[in-house]
Amino acid sequence: MDRSDNERHVPPRDDRYCFVCGRENPHGLHTTWTLDPDGAARTRFEPARHHQGWVGVVHGGILAALLDEAMAQRMWLDGKPAVTANLSIRYRRPVPTSGVLLAEARIVSEKSRTARLEAVVRDERGEPYVEAEGTCMRIAEE
């Protein structure tokens, strides 16, 4: 693959196979997101055994994908198509594969092409399991 292939821009297309929110992906998380009046994008997710890393603990990669999606969804739900450009995650405590997880993301600041966001995955009591901060880059839709 030459350099031009690596730099080719691929416009976003939704075939409903996104691992986190795609309804057609039989192996996906099937999340549904809302933009709430307080400005946060939110979803509920119930992990299962097939989402585990260690016995009874949700795999960190699943949680990273959920946080990444939270940030991108926050932008898209506000009519600002964007993708995550960077993501920094802090795993605060193990996340059990039983129970309901609440994920949310908020915009901290915006520039013309980028936005800084914060995201968190909590338990139903509101206690954080995992926190993230990152940057999303706005993109043009096809």
N, CA, C and O atoms as a GROMACS GRO file, in nm:
protein
  568
    1MET      N    1   0.085  -0.118   0.000
    1MET     CA    2   0.000   0.000   0.000
    1MET      C    3   0.089   0.124   0.000
    1MET      O    4   0.177   0.137   0.086
    2ASP      N    5   0.069   0.212  -0.094
    2ASP     CA    6   0.151   0.333  -0.097
    2ASP      C    7   0.092   0.441  -0.008
    2ASP      O    8  -0.019   0.427   0.043
    3ARG      N    9   0.166   0.547   0.009
    3ARG     CA   10   0.127   0.655   0.098
    3ARG      C   11  -0.010   0.713   0.063
    3ARG      O   12  -0.087   0.746   0.154
    4SER      N   13  -0.043   0.725  -0.064
    4SER     CA   14  -0.172   0.783  -0.102
    4SER      C   15  -0.288   0.697  -0.054
    4SER      O   16  -0.394   0.750  -0.021
    5ASP      N   17  -0.271   0.563  -0.048
    5ASP     CA   18  -0.376   0.477   0.004
    5ASP      C   19  -0.399   0.500   0.153
    5ASP      O   20  -0.512   0.496   0.200
    6ASN      N   21  -0.290   0.524   0.228
    6ASN     CA   22  -0.303   0.548   0.371
    6ASN      C   23  -0.370   0.681   0.401
    6ASN      O   24  -0.436   0.695   0.505
    7GLU      N   25  -0.356   0.777   0.315
    7GLU     CA   26  -0.408   0.911   0.341
    7GLU      C   27  -0.544   0.936   0.277
    7GLU      O   28  -0.602   1.043   0.296
    8ARG      N   29  -0.596   0.840   0.204
    8ARG     CA   30  -0.723   0.858   0.136
    8ARG      C   31  -0.835   0.880   0.239
    8ARG      O   32  -0.846   0.807   0.337
    9HIS      N   33  -0.916   0.983   0.214
    9HIS     CA   34  -1.028   1.015   0.302
    9HIS      C   35  -1.144   0.922   0.270
    9HIS      O   36  -1.185   0.912   0.154
   10VAL      N   37  -1.197   0.858   0.369
   10VAL     CA   38  -1.314   0.772   0.352
   10VAL      C   39  -1.431   0.838   0.423
   10VAL      O   40  -1.433   0.842   0.546
   11PRO      N   41  -1.529   0.890   0.349
   11PRO     CA   42  -1.642   0.955   0.414
   11PRO      C   43  -1.723   0.855   0.497
   11PRO      O   44  -1.730   0.738   0.463
   12PRO      N   45  -1.782   0.902   0.605
   12PRO     CA   46  -1.857   0.811   0.692
   12PRO      C   47  -1.983   0.760   0.622
   12PRO      O   48  -2.055   0.836   0.557
   13ARG      N   49  -2.007   0.633   0.639
   13ARG     CA   50  -2.130   0.571   0.590
   13ARG      C   51  -2.181   0.480   0.700
   13ARG      O   52  -2.102   0.412   0.766
   14ASP      N   53  -2.309   0.478   0.721
   14ASP     CA   54  -2.367   0.395   0.826
   14ASP      C   55  -2.440   0.277   0.761
   14ASP      O   56  -2.541   0.294   0.694
   15ASP      N   57  -2.386   0.157   0.781
   15ASP     CA   58  -2.455   0.038   0.732
   15ASP      C   59  -2.517  -0.040   0.847
   15ASP      O   60  -2.553  -0.157   0.832
   16ARG      N   61  -2.529   0.025   0.962
   16ARG     CA   62  -2.591  -0.031   1.082
   16ARG      C   63  -2.512  -0.150   1.140
   16ARG      O   64  -2.568  -0.236   1.207
   17TYR      N   65  -2.380  -0.151   1.111
   17TYR     CA   66  -2.293  -0.256   1.162
   17TYR      C   67  -2.191  -0.203   1.262
   17TYR      O   68  -2.097  -0.275   1.297
   18CYS      N   69  -2.208  -0.080   1.309
   18CYS     CA   70  -2.119  -0.028   1.413
   18CYS      C   71  -2.120  -0.127   1.529
   18CYS      O   72  -2.226  -0.175   1.570
   19PHE      N   73  -2.003  -0.158   1.582
   19PHE     CA   74  -1.994  -0.253   1.693
   19PHE      C   75  -2.073  -0.207   1.814
   19PHE      O   76  -2.132  -0.289   1.884
   20VAL      N   77  -2.075  -0.076   1.841
   20VAL     CA   78  -2.140  -0.027   1.962
   20VAL      C   79  -2.289  -0.001   1.941
   20VAL      O   80  -2.371  -0.044   2.022
   21CYS      N   81  -2.326   0.068   1.833
   21CYS     CA   82  -2.466   0.108   1.817
   21CYS      C   83  -2.538   0.042   1.700
   21CYS      O   84  -2.658   0.062   1.683
   22GLY      N   85  -2.469  -0.036   1.619
   22GLY     CA   86  -2.531  -0.093   1.499
   22GLY      C   87  -2.632  -0.202   1.528
   22GLY      O   88  -2.601  -0.302   1.594
   23ARG      N   89  -2.752  -0.183   1.479
   23ARG     CA   90  -2.860  -0.279   1.500
   23ARG      C   91  -2.843  -0.407   1.420
   23ARG      O   92  -2.897  -0.512   1.456
   24GLU      N   93  -2.769  -0.401   1.310
   24GLU     CA   94  -2.751  -0.517   1.223
   24GLU      C   95  -2.632  -0.603   1.262
   24GLU      O   96  -2.616  -0.713   1.209
   25ASN      N   97  -2.547  -0.555   1.353
   25ASN     CA   98  -2.428  -0.631   1.391
   25ASN      C   99  -2.467  -0.735   1.496
   25ASN      O  100  -2.499  -0.700   1.610
   26PRO      N  101  -2.465  -0.864   1.460
   26PRO     CA  102  -2.508  -0.966   1.555
   26PRO      C  103  -2.418  -0.979   1.677
   26PRO      O  104  -2.459  -1.037   1.778
   27HIS      N  105  -2.296  -0.925   1.671
   27HIS     CA  106  -2.202  -0.934   1.782
   27HIS      C  107  -2.188  -0.801   1.857
   27HIS      O  108  -2.109  -0.791   1.951
   28GLY      N  109  -2.263  -0.700   1.816
   28GLY     CA  110  -2.248  -0.566   1.872
   28GLY      C  111  -2.318  -0.545   2.005
   28GLY      O  112  -2.384  -0.635   2.057
   29LEU      N  113  -2.300  -0.425   2.058
   29LEU     CA  114  -2.358  -0.389   2.188
   29LEU      C  115  -2.501  -0.338   2.176
   29LEU      O  116  -2.574  -0.338   2.275
   30HIS      N  117  -2.543  -0.294   2.057
   30HIS     CA  118  -2.681  -0.249   2.029
   30HIS      C  119  -2.728  -0.137   2.121
   30HIS      O  120  -2.841  -0.140   2.170
   31THR      N  121  -2.644  -0.039   2.144
   31THR     CA  122  -2.683   0.074   2.228
   31THR      C  123  -2.772   0.171   2.152
   31THR      O  124  -2.765   0.182   2.030
   32THR      N  125  -2.857   0.241   2.226
   32THR     CA  126  -2.940   0.348   2.174
   32THR      C  127  -2.908   0.473   2.256
   32THR      O  128  -2.908   0.468   2.379
   33TRP      N  129  -2.881   0.584   2.188
   33TRP     CA  130  -2.835   0.705   2.254
   33TRP      C  131  -2.939   0.815   2.249
   33TRP      O  132  -3.015   0.826   2.153
   34THR      N  133  -2.942   0.898   2.354
   34THR     CA  134  -3.028   1.017   2.358
   34THR      C  135  -2.942   1.138   2.392
   34THR      O  136  -2.839   1.126   2.459
   35LEU      N  137  -2.986   1.253   2.346
   35LEU     CA  138  -2.925   1.380   2.387
   35LEU      C  139  -3.021   1.443   2.485
   35LEU      O  140  -3.129   1.489   2.446
   36ASP      N  141  -2.984   1.444   2.611
   36ASP     CA  142  -3.072   1.490   2.716
   36ASP      C  143  -3.068   1.643   2.730
   36ASP      O  144  -2.972   1.706   2.686
   37PRO      N  145  -3.172   1.701   2.790
   37PRO     CA  146  -3.178   1.848   2.804
   37PRO      C  147  -3.058   1.909   2.877
   37PRO      O  148  -3.027   2.026   2.857
   38ASP      N  149  -2.990   1.831   2.961
   38ASP     CA  150  -2.874   1.885   3.033
   38ASP      C  151  -2.747   1.884   2.946
   38ASP      O  152  -2.640   1.922   2.993
   39GLY      N  153  -2.761   1.842   2.820
   39GLY     CA  154  -2.648   1.847   2.728
   39GLY      C  155  -2.564   1.721   2.719
   39GLY      O  156  -2.462   1.721   2.651
   40ALA      N  157  -2.604   1.613   2.786
   40ALA     CA  158  -2.527   1.488   2.784
   40ALA      C  159  -2.590   1.388   2.688
   40ALA      O  160  -2.713   1.377   2.679
   41ALA      N  161  -2.506   1.317   2.616
   41ALA     CA  162  -2.551   1.200   2.539
   41ALA      C  163  -2.546   1.082   2.634
   41ALA      O  164  -2.448   1.064   2.707
   42ARG      N  165  -2.653   1.001   2.634
   42ARG     CA  166  -2.660   0.891   2.732
   42ARG      C  167  -2.714   0.763   2.670
   42ARG      O  168  -2.789   0.764   2.573
   43THR      N  169  -2.671   0.652   2.732
   43THR     CA  170  -2.724   0.521   2.699
   43THR      C  171  -2.718   0.432   2.822
   43THR      O  172  -2.646   0.461   2.918
   44ARG      N  173  -2.793   0.323   2.817
   44ARG     CA  174  -2.787   0.216   2.918
   44ARG      C  175  -2.737   0.092   2.848
   44ARG      O  176  -2.772   0.066   2.733
   45PHE      N  177  -2.655   0.016   2.916
   45PHE     CA  178  -2.600  -0.105   2.857
   45PHE      C  179  -2.592  -0.213   2.963
   45PHE      O  180  -2.545  -0.189   3.075
   46GLU      N  181  -2.639  -0.333   2.928
   46GLU     CA  182  -2.632  -0.447   3.020
   46GLU      C  183  -2.528  -0.546   2.967
   46GLU      O  184  -2.556  -0.621   2.874
   47PRO      N  185  -2.409  -0.547   3.026
   47PRO     CA  186  -2.307  -0.641   2.980
   47PRO      C  187  -2.346  -0.785   3.014
   47PRO      O  188  -2.427  -0.810   3.103
   48ALA      N  189  -2.286  -0.875   2.941
   48ALA     CA  190  -2.310  -1.018   2.963
   48ALA      C  191  -2.175  -1.090   2.971
   48ALA      O  192  -2.069  -1.028   2.956
   49ARG      N  193  -2.180  -1.219   2.994
   49ARG     CA  194  -2.057  -1.297   3.009
   49ARG      C  195  -1.966  -1.285   2.887
   49ARG      O  196  -1.844  -1.283   2.902
   50HIS      N  197  -2.024  -1.279   2.767
   50HIS     CA  198  -1.940  -1.273   2.647
   50HIS      C  199  -1.871  -1.137   2.629
   50HIS      O  200  -1.798  -1.118   2.532
   51HIS      N  201  -1.894  -1.043   2.721
   51HIS     CA  202  -1.824  -0.914   2.721
   51HIS      C  203  -1.708  -0.914   2.821
   51HIS      O  204  -1.644  -0.810   2.840
   52GLN      N  205  -1.680  -1.025   2.884
   52GLN     CA  206  -1.580  -1.028   2.991
   52GLN      C  207  -1.437  -1.043   2.939
   52GLN      O  208  -1.412  -1.095   2.830
   53GLY      N  209  -1.346  -0.995   3.024
   53GLY     CA  210  -1.204  -1.023   3.009
   53GLY      C  211  -1.174  -1.130   3.113
   53GLY      O  212  -1.176  -1.249   3.084
   54TRP      N  213  -1.144  -1.084   3.237
   54TRP     CA  214  -1.132  -1.177   3.348
   54TRP      C  215  -1.272  -1.224   3.387
   54TRP      O  216  -1.371  -1.160   3.352
   55VAL      N  217  -1.280  -1.334   3.459
   55VAL     CA  218  -1.409  -1.390   3.499
   55VAL      C  219  -1.493  -1.285   3.573
   55VAL      O  220  -1.450  -1.230   3.674
   56GLY      N  221  -1.611  -1.259   3.521
   56GLY     CA  222  -1.705  -1.168   3.587
   56GLY      C  223  -1.674  -1.021   3.571
   56GLY      O  224  -1.743  -0.938   3.631
   57VAL      N  225  -1.574  -0.985   3.491
   57VAL     CA  226  -1.533  -0.845   3.475
   57VAL      C  227  -1.538  -0.807   3.327
   57VAL      O  228  -1.484  -0.878   3.242
   58VAL      N  229  -1.605  -0.696   3.297
   58VAL     CA  230  -1.616  -0.649   3.159
   58VAL      C  231  -1.476  -0.616   3.106
   58VAL      O  232  -1.396  -0.554   3.175
   59HIS      N  233  -1.448  -0.659   2.983
   59HIS     CA  234  -1.319  -0.634   2.917
   59HIS      C  235  -1.300  -0.483   2.899
   59HIS      O  236  -1.394  -0.413   2.860
   60GLY      N  237  -1.181  -0.434   2.927
   60GLY     CA  238  -1.150  -0.291   2.913
   60GLY      C  239  -1.172  -0.239   2.772
   60GLY      O  240  -1.207  -0.122   2.755
   61GLY      N  241  -1.152  -0.322   2.672
   61GLY     CA  242  -1.174  -0.279   2.534
   61GLY      C  243  -1.321  -0.251   2.505
   61GLY      O  244  -1.352  -0.161   2.427
   62ILE      N  245  -1.410  -0.327   2.566
   62ILE     CA  246  -1.554  -0.302   2.552
   62ILE      C  247  -1.587  -0.167   2.613
   62ILE      O  248  -1.662  -0.089   2.555
   63LEU      N  249  -1.530  -0.139   2.729
   63LEU     CA  250  -1.555  -0.010   2.796
   63LEU      C  251  -1.496   0.105   2.716
   63LEU      O  252  -1.557   0.212   2.707
   64ALA      N  253  -1.378   0.085   2.659
   64ALA     CA  254  -1.317   0.188   2.575
   64ALA      C  255  -1.404   0.218   2.454
   64ALA      O  256  -1.423   0.334   2.417
   65ALA      N  257  -1.458   0.113   2.392
   65ALA     CA  258  -1.547   0.132   2.277
   65ALA      C  259  -1.672   0.209   2.318
   65ALA      O  260  -1.720   0.295   2.243
   66LEU      N  261  -1.726   0.180   2.434
   66LEU     CA  262  -1.845   0.250   2.483
   66LEU      C  263  -1.817   0.398   2.508
   66LEU      O  264  -1.900   0.483   2.475
   67LEU      N  265  -1.701   0.429   2.565
   67LEU     CA  266  -1.663   0.569   2.589
   67LEU      C  267  -1.636   0.643   2.458
   67LEU      O  268  -1.676   0.759   2.443
   68ASP      N  269  -1.570   0.578   2.365
   68ASP     CA  270  -1.544   0.635   2.233
   68ASP      C  271  -1.676   0.668   2.164
   68ASP      O  272  -1.693   0.777   2.109
   69GLU      N  273  -1.769   0.574   2.168
   69GLU     CA  274  -1.900   0.595   2.105
   69GLU      C  275  -1.977   0.707   2.174
   69GLU      O  276  -2.046   0.785   2.108
   70ALA      N  277  -1.967   0.715   2.306
   70ALA     CA  278  -2.037   0.821   2.380
   70ALA      C  279  -1.995   0.959   2.329
   70ALA      O  280  -2.078   1.047   2.309
   71MET      N  281  -1.865   0.976   2.310
   71MET     CA  282  -1.814   1.107   2.264
   71MET      C  283  -1.861   1.137   2.122
   71MET      O  284  -1.908   1.247   2.093
   72ALA      N  285  -1.848   1.039   2.034
   72ALA     CA  286  -1.891   1.061   1.896
   72ALA      C  287  -2.042   1.084   1.890
   72ALA      O  288  -2.089   1.170   1.816
   73GLN      N  289  -2.118   1.007   1.966
   73GLN     CA  290  -2.263   1.025   1.967
   73GLN      C  291  -2.302   1.164   2.017
   73GLN      O  292  -2.397   1.224   1.967
   74ARG      N  293  -2.229   1.213   2.117
   74ARG     CA  294  -2.260   1.348   2.168
   74ARG      C  295  -2.252   1.451   2.057
   74ARG      O  296  -2.335   1.541   2.048
   75MET      N  297  -2.153   1.438   1.972
   75MET     CA  298  -2.137   1.530   1.860
   75MET      C  299  -2.244   1.507   1.754
   75MET      O  300  -2.309   1.603   1.711
   76TRP      N  301  -2.263   1.384   1.711
   76TRP     CA  302  -2.360   1.352   1.605
   76TRP      C  303  -2.502   1.390   1.645
   76TRP      O  304  -2.577   1.441   1.563
   77LEU      N  305  -2.541   1.365   1.770
   77LEU     CA  306  -2.676   1.396   1.814
   77LEU      C  307  -2.705   1.546   1.814
   77LEU      O  308  -2.821   1.588   1.816
   78ASP      N  309  -2.600   1.624   1.812
   78ASP     CA  310  -2.612   1.770   1.809
   78ASP      C  311  -2.595   1.822   1.666
   78ASP      O  312  -2.581   1.943   1.644
   79GLY      N  313  -2.596   1.731   1.568
   79GLY     CA  314  -2.582   1.771   1.429
   79GLY      C  315  -2.442   1.810   1.389
   79GLY      O  316  -2.422   1.887   1.295
   80LYS      N  317  -2.343   1.758   1.461
   80LYS     CA  318  -2.202   1.789   1.434
   80LYS      C  319  -2.126   1.659   1.409
   80LYS      O  320  -2.061   1.607   1.499
   81PRO      N  321  -2.134   1.607   1.288
   81PRO     CA  322  -2.066   1.480   1.260
   81PRO      C  323  -1.918   1.486   1.298
   81PRO      O  324  -1.847   1.579   1.260
   82ALA      N  325  -1.873   1.386   1.373
   82ALA     CA  326  -1.736   1.386   1.424
   82ALA      C  327  -1.692   1.244   1.454
   82ALA      O  328  -1.774   1.153   1.471
   83VAL      N  329  -1.561   1.227   1.459
   83VAL     CA  330  -1.500   1.100   1.500
   83VAL      C  331  -1.401   1.129   1.613
   83VAL      O  332  -1.350   1.241   1.625
   84THR      N  333  -1.374   1.029   1.692
   84THR     CA  334  -1.280   1.047   1.802
   84THR      C  335  -1.137   1.052   1.747
   84THR      O  336  -1.094   0.962   1.674
   85ALA      N  337  -1.066   1.157   1.782
   85ALA     CA  338  -0.927   1.174   1.738
   85ALA      C  339  -0.829   1.122   1.843
   85ALA      O  340  -0.725   1.066   1.808
   86ASN      N  341  -0.863   1.140   1.970
   86ASN     CA  342  -0.781   1.080   2.076
   86ASN      C  343  -0.869   1.053   2.196
   86ASN      O  344  -0.974   1.114   2.213
   87LEU      N  345  -0.824   0.960   2.279
   87LEU     CA  346  -0.904   0.915   2.392
   87LEU      C  347  -0.810   0.872   2.504
   87LEU      O  348  -0.721   0.791   2.482
   88SER      N  349  -0.830   0.928   2.623
   88SER     CA  350  -0.752   0.892   2.740
   88SER      C  351  -0.849   0.837   2.844
   88SER      O  352  -0.948   0.902   2.878
   89ILE      N  353  -0.820   0.718   2.894
   89ILE     CA  354  -0.914   0.647   2.981
   89ILE      C  355  -0.852   0.620   3.117
   89ILE      O  356  -0.734   0.587   3.129
   90ARG      N  357  -0.935   0.636   3.220
   90ARG     CA  358  -0.894   0.599   3.357
   90ARG      C  359  -0.992   0.495   3.408
   90ARG      O  360  -1.110   0.523   3.429
   91TYR      N  361  -0.942   0.373   3.428
   91TYR     CA  362  -1.023   0.265   3.483
   91TYR      C  363  -1.014   0.275   3.634
   91TYR      O  364  -0.908   0.252   3.692
   92ARG      N  365  -1.125   0.310   3.698
   92ARG     CA  366  -1.125   0.335   3.842
   92ARG      C  367  -1.145   0.209   3.925
   92ARG      O  368  -1.088   0.195   4.033
   93ARG      N  369  -1.227   0.117   3.874
   93ARG     CA  370  -1.254  -0.008   3.946
   93ARG      C  371  -1.309  -0.111   3.848
   93ARG      O  372  -1.359  -0.074   3.742
   94PRO      N  373  -1.301  -0.239   3.883
   94PRO     CA  374  -1.352  -0.343   3.793
   94PRO      C  375  -1.502  -0.326   3.768
   94PRO      O  376  -1.578  -0.289   3.858
   95VAL      N  377  -1.542  -0.355   3.646
   95VAL     CA  378  -1.682  -0.342   3.606
   95VAL      C  379  -1.741  -0.483   3.594
   95VAL      O  380  -1.696  -0.562   3.511
   96PRO      N  381  -1.840  -0.516   3.678
   96PRO     CA  382  -1.897  -0.651   3.673
   96PRO      C  383  -1.978  -0.675   3.546
   96PRO      O  384  -2.035  -0.582   3.489
   97THR      N  385  -1.984  -0.801   3.504
   97THR     CA  386  -2.061  -0.837   3.386
   97THR      C  387  -2.209  -0.852   3.417
   97THR      O  388  -2.287  -0.890   3.329
   98SER      N  389  -2.250  -0.822   3.538
   98SER     CA  390  -2.392  -0.824   3.574
   98SER      C  391  -2.434  -0.682   3.610
   98SER      O  392  -2.354  -0.602   3.657
   99GLY      N  393  -2.560  -0.653   3.588
   99GLY     CA  394  -2.612  -0.521   3.622
   99GLY      C  395  -2.617  -0.429   3.501
   99GLY      O  396  -2.582  -0.468   3.390
  100VAL      N  397  -2.661  -0.307   3.525
  100VAL     CA  398  -2.678  -0.207   3.419
  100VAL      C  399  -2.568  -0.103   3.429
  100VAL      O  400  -2.535  -0.056   3.538
  101LEU      N  401  -2.512  -0.067   3.314
  101LEU     CA  402  -2.414   0.040   3.307
  101LEU      C  403  -2.478   0.162   3.242
  101LEU      O  404  -2.557   0.149   3.149
  102LEU      N  405  -2.443   0.278   3.291
  102LEU     CA  406  -2.490   0.405   3.235
  102LEU      C  407  -2.369   0.477   3.178
  102LEU      O  408  -2.273   0.504   3.249
  103ALA      N  409  -2.374   0.509   3.049
  103ALA     CA  410  -2.264   0.581   2.985
  103ALA      C  411  -2.314   0.717   2.941
  103ALA      O  412  -2.428   0.732   2.897
  104GLU      N  413  -2.227   0.817   2.952
  104GLU     CA  414  -2.264   0.952   2.909
  104GLU      C  415  -2.140   1.029   2.866
  104GLU      O  416  -2.028   0.998   2.906
  105ALA      N  417  -2.164   1.130   2.783
  105ALA     CA  418  -2.054   1.218   2.738
  105ALA      C  419  -2.106   1.360   2.729
  105ALA      O  420  -2.223   1.385   2.698
  106ARG      N  421  -2.016   1.453   2.758
  106ARG     CA  422  -2.047   1.597   2.753
  106ARG      C  423  -1.936   1.670   2.680
  106ARG      O  424  -1.819   1.630   2.684
  107ILE      N  425  -1.973   1.778   2.614
  107ILE     CA  426  -1.876   1.865   2.550
  107ILE      C  427  -1.819   1.959   2.656
  107ILE      O  428  -1.894   2.022   2.731
  108VAL      N  429  -1.687   1.968   2.662
  108VAL     CA  430  -1.619   2.058   2.756
  108VAL      C  431  -1.588   2.190   2.686
  108VAL      O  432  -1.608   2.297   2.744
  109SER      N  433  -1.540   2.182   2.562
  109SER     CA  434  -1.510   2.304   2.485
  109SER      C  435  -1.510   2.268   2.337
  109SER      O  436  -1.493   2.153   2.299
  110GLU      N  437  -1.531   2.371   2.255
  110GLU     CA  438  -1.534   2.350   2.110
  110GLU      C  439  -1.454   2.456   2.038
  110GLU      O  440  -1.448   2.572   2.079
  111LYS      N  441  -1.394   2.413   1.927
  111LYS     CA  442  -1.331   2.503   1.830
  111LYS      C  443  -1.400   2.476   1.697
  111LYS      O  444  -1.497   2.400   1.693
  112SER      N  445  -1.354   2.536   1.592
  112SER     CA  446  -1.422   2.520   1.464
  112SER      C  447  -1.421   2.375   1.414
  112SER      O  448  -1.521   2.329   1.359
  113ARG      N  449  -1.311   2.303   1.431
  113ARG     CA  450  -1.301   2.166   1.378
  113ARG      C  451  -1.291   2.058   1.485
  113ARG      O  452  -1.304   1.940   1.454
  114THR      N  453  -1.268   2.097   1.609
  114THR     CA  454  -1.250   1.997   1.715
  114THR      C  455  -1.334   2.032   1.837
  114THR      O  456  -1.377   2.146   1.855
  115ALA      N  457  -1.355   1.931   1.920
  115ALA     CA  458  -1.422   1.951   2.048
  115ALA      C  459  -1.355   1.863   2.151
  115ALA      O  460  -1.315   1.750   2.122
  116ARG      N  461  -1.342   1.914   2.272
  116ARG     CA  462  -1.294   1.835   2.385
  116ARG      C  463  -1.416   1.783   2.460
  116ARG      O  464  -1.511   1.858   2.485
  117LEU      N  465  -1.413   1.657   2.494
  117LEU     CA  466  -1.526   1.595   2.562
  117LEU      C  467  -1.480   1.514   2.682
  117LEU      O  468  -1.363   1.475   2.692
  118GLU      N  469  -1.573   1.490   2.772
  118GLU     CA  470  -1.553   1.400   2.884
  118GLU      C  471  -1.663   1.295   2.879
  118GLU      O  472  -1.776   1.325   2.843
  119ALA      N  473  -1.628   1.173   2.916
  119ALA     CA  474  -1.726   1.064   2.918
  119ALA      C  475  -1.704   0.980   3.043
  119ALA      O  476  -1.595   0.979   3.101
  120VAL      N  477  -1.808   0.911   3.083
  120VAL     CA  478  -1.800   0.827   3.202
  120VAL      C  479  -1.896   0.709   3.186
  120VAL      O  480  -2.001   0.720   3.123
  121VAL      N  481  -1.857   0.596   3.246
  121VAL     CA  482  -1.944   0.480   3.261
  121VAL      C  483  -1.965   0.465   3.411
  121VAL      O  484  -1.870   0.458   3.489
  122ARG      N  485  -2.093   0.459   3.450
  122ARG     CA  486  -2.129   0.452   3.593
  122ARG      C  487  -2.214   0.328   3.621
  122ARG      O  488  -2.266   0.264   3.529
  123ASP      N  489  -2.227   0.298   3.751
  123ASP     CA  490  -2.325   0.197   3.790
  123ASP      C  491  -2.460   0.268   3.808
  123ASP      O  492  -2.469   0.390   3.792
  124GLU      N  493  -2.562   0.193   3.840
  124GLU     CA  494  -2.696   0.252   3.853
  124GLU      C  495  -2.709   0.348   3.970
  124GLU      O  496  -2.801   0.430   3.973
  125ARG      N  497  -2.619   0.341   4.065
  125ARG     CA  498  -2.620   0.436   4.178
  125ARG      C  499  -2.550   0.567   4.142
  125ARG      O  500  -2.556   0.664   4.217
  126GLY      N  501  -2.485   0.568   4.025
  126GLY     CA  502  -2.415   0.688   3.981
  126GLY      C  503  -2.267   0.689   4.012
  126GLY      O  504  -2.199   0.788   3.984
  127GLU      N  505  -2.215   0.580   4.069
  127GLU     CA  506  -2.073   0.572   4.101
  127GLU      C  507  -1.993   0.540   3.976
  127GLU      O  508  -2.026   0.446   3.904
  128PRO      N  509  -1.887   0.617   3.947
  128PRO     CA  510  -1.810   0.594   3.824
  128PRO      C  511  -1.724   0.468   3.829
  128PRO      O  512  -1.660   0.438   3.930
  129TYR      N  513  -1.723   0.397   3.718
  129TYR     CA  514  -1.634   0.284   3.696
  129TYR      C  515  -1.514   0.328   3.612
  129TYR      O  516  -1.398   0.298   3.644
  130VAL      N  517  -1.544   0.400   3.503
  130VAL     CA  518  -1.444   0.436   3.405
  130VAL      C  519  -1.470   0.579   3.359
  130VAL      O  520  -1.584   0.617   3.336
  131GLU      N  521  -1.363   0.658   3.346
  131GLU     CA  522  -1.376   0.796   3.299
  131GLU      C  523  -1.283   0.817   3.180
  131GLU      O  524  -1.179   0.752   3.168
  132ALA      N  525  -1.322   0.909   3.094
  132ALA     CA  526  -1.239   0.937   2.977
  132ALA      C  527  -1.248   1.084   2.941
  132ALA      O  528  -1.346   1.152   2.969
  133GLU      N  529  -1.143   1.129   2.878
  133GLU     CA  530  -1.145   1.260   2.814
  133GLU      C  531  -1.086   1.241   2.676
  133GLU      O  532  -1.001   1.154   2.655
  134GLY      N  533  -1.130   1.322   2.584
  134GLY     CA  534  -1.081   1.304   2.449
  134GLY      C  535  -1.115   1.421   2.359
  134GLY      O  536  -1.177   1.519   2.400
  135THR      N  537  -1.073   1.409   2.236
  135THR     CA  538  -1.098   1.509   2.134
  135THR      C  539  -1.169   1.443   2.018
  135THR      O  540  -1.130   1.336   1.971
  136CYS      N  541  -1.273   1.509   1.971
  136CYS     CA  542  -1.341   1.465   1.850
  136CYS      C  543  -1.312   1.565   1.740
  136CYS      O  544  -1.306   1.686   1.764
  137MET      N  545  -1.295   1.514   1.619
  137MET     CA  546  -1.270   1.599   1.502
  137MET      C  547  -1.394   1.595   1.414
  137MET      O  548  -1.444   1.489   1.378
  138ARG      N  549  -1.442   1.715   1.380
  138ARG     CA  550  -1.559   1.723   1.294
  138ARG      C  551  -1.524   1.678   1.153
  138ARG      O  552  -1.413   1.701   1.105
  139ILE      N  553  -1.618   1.613   1.089
  139ILE     CA  554  -1.601   1.561   0.954
  139ILE      C  555  -1.719   1.605   0.868
  139ILE      O  556  -1.824   1.642   0.919
  140ALA      N  557  -1.698   1.599   0.738
  140ALA     CA  558  -1.806   1.631   0.645
  140ALA      C  559  -1.880   1.502   0.612
  140ALA      O  560  -1.818   1.399   0.587
  141GLU      N  561  -2.011   1.508   0.612
  141GLU     CA  562  -2.091   1.392   0.572
  141GLU      C  563  -2.091   1.383   0.420
  141GLU      O  564  -2.078   1.484   0.351
  142GLU      N  565  -2.106   1.262   0.370
  142GLU     CA  566  -2.112   1.242   0.226
  142GLU      C  567  -2.246   1.285   0.173
  142GLU      O  568  -2.270   1.276   0.052
   0.00000   0.00000   0.00000
